[in-house]
């Protein structure tokens, strides 16, 4: 069945560096993907909506210059955490809905998550 | 997207049915109810979804009230591996979802 895959699953970086996380929809196309952030013992918080071929839409309080989103193809969205700091350490999760064509199931898929640790 | 409300925690004895409720009183007519669960340090795992009819799959059953304002996820024979945080969400047609705090289900031996 359709799957959403994230890479890397975990990453450790130094403060001040940038980190890119990829989210891929496998065997379906996704014009829209979503990025969430989850801190320990908390729920998932929607950060932004990634739109293929256009600018991302950010939720209130999420810095667009800090969290750069690129959705250059129908199967790939990337989230870049720029100038990362320890407070950016979190679990980042993406999702996409399979709406494509007659075979589209409408199911909503989540990636496995990417754990970022900023030292 | 519709907000959902769930009890923060529930316990269940191993082998018994676990019934997890969810309120989604602002759900629109064409919005589906989805259930996911999350085990520590993993992404949400899909369980089941439905529109208005009751649904059943190999993992669980979903009972949706006639007015669609609430639903119940049923794990018929809970095992220790079912211990997790369970989320009920009502995504938009595009898939945008607002997560509540979910229900932490603890299955006890």
Interface residues (C-beta under 8 A of the other chain):
Chain A: X6 X32 X34 X36 X43 X44 X45 X46 X49 X91 X93 X95 X96 X97 X99 X106 X107 X108 X109 X110 X111 X112 X113 X115
Chain B: X32 X34 X36 X41 X42 X43 X44 X45 X46 X49 X87 X91 X93 X94 X95 X96 X97 X98 X99 X100 X101 X102
